[in-house]
Amino acid sequence: MKFQRFAAMLAVLALIAAACGGTADDTTPPDDSSVTTTAAPVDAGQTDGESTLDVVKNRGTLRCGVSGSAVAFSETQPDGSVTGFDADFCRALAAAVLGDANAIEFRALTAQERFDALSSGEIDVLMRNTTWTQSRDTEVGMDFAPTTYYDGQQLMGRSEQFSASSTLADVDGAILCTNAGTTTEKNITEGAQVAGATIQLETVETFPEAMEKFKAGTCDLVTTDGSGLVGNKATAVRDGEITEDEWVIFPTAPISKEPLGPVYRQNDSTWADVVNWTVYATIIADEKGITQANVEEMMEVDPEAARLFGGEGELQTAMGLDAEAFLNVIKQVGSYTDIYNRNLNPVGLFREGSFNAPFNQGGLIYAPPAR
Ligand SMILES: N[C@@H](CCC(=O)N[C@@H](CS)C(=O)NCC(=O)O)C(=O)O
């Protein structure tokens, strides 16, 4: 225990040193420019060995890290509320743990800030378009929940310069913009090199800033996860800034794999189970056609649904939750399809034919059995 406290102190000193003198690049691990420490939580009143589950229950609110400006995933509204796919998974977790989908404090974080916010205990969970990578899973000190959205990196340019069949070789000589502290900047640097294209990469703090530069013509292209490009293009069309065919997203086959999902501090198996099974509950509900409207009826006729939503044979209390934890998730927030369709259909993202379709319809969205 003493050693752990000493390690935590060292981590704080490292953070202060980084904040005072260094740039993000001084501490860049191989795949991430955003992290200065991998230490255990040093804040938020969490004692050594205590699960985040107890911290959240005692506090009575969930602190959920989001972007706040990721179209359709987490967008801070003028009244301060946060909407989107990631925001709804925060709500699902709050409904499971606290019985109240609104018992949340959202924290808007840039890509650079997100892992430090988790390491320091400022947030309990991160739901911010975050890609599961080996370095984040190991040296950065994170653990990853099941993927909630299978994405891939693409580029967006003007139709007079690029087309849907453009490739990375075609971006030779171009200025590309994206946000810092992301897999995006690493992928495009490597990808362009392999394709033999010389590019000028400009990284800014947030993706909306990259979009502003693209609109102003300072950048020839923007690049990020495909969902982000689709969302930003849909917003520009909706706001009358462009016509549907003015900007083009390419290449059709993304240049990377970006499995996005919830992230938590490593080595907290109790909390990991809770976050993971909250995601799984939304997926199992979806597999069974269970919705906010019919969940109680389905519990009568389907033994797995009965267990998962608090009936005979329930396993939620063994995880430190109320038996009805996942019933609250479905009733207050909905199944995976409810969450997906509500947030992503409006910007033109559909499950059909994508990796985000259910496993029995050719997709990758799959949950282990609730038994
Ligand atoms: N998935 C990548 C990229 C994440 C990312 O920053 N995505 C952009 C595009 S949607 C974003 O969240 N932008 C909103 C912002 O900058 O706040 C990662 O984990 O590094």
The ligand as an ORCA input file, in Angstrom:
! r2SCAN-3c Opt
* xyz 0 1
  N     -10.973      7.266    -32.653
  C      -9.824      8.124    -32.702
  C     -10.208      9.593    -32.997
  C     -11.068     10.190    -31.935
  C     -11.510     11.631    -32.240
  O     -10.940     12.600    -31.679
  N     -12.495     11.772    -33.115
  C     -12.959     13.076    -33.524
  C     -13.844     12.928    -34.730
  S     -15.491     12.488    -34.464
  C     -13.665     13.749    -32.380
  O     -14.066     13.137    -31.439
  N     -13.839     15.043    -32.490
  C     -14.521     15.828    -31.533
  C     -13.590     16.705    -30.761
  O     -12.490     16.990    -31.230
  O     -13.967     17.072    -29.650
  C      -9.029      8.007    -31.418
  O      -9.478      7.346    -30.464
  O      -7.928      8.564    -31.346
*
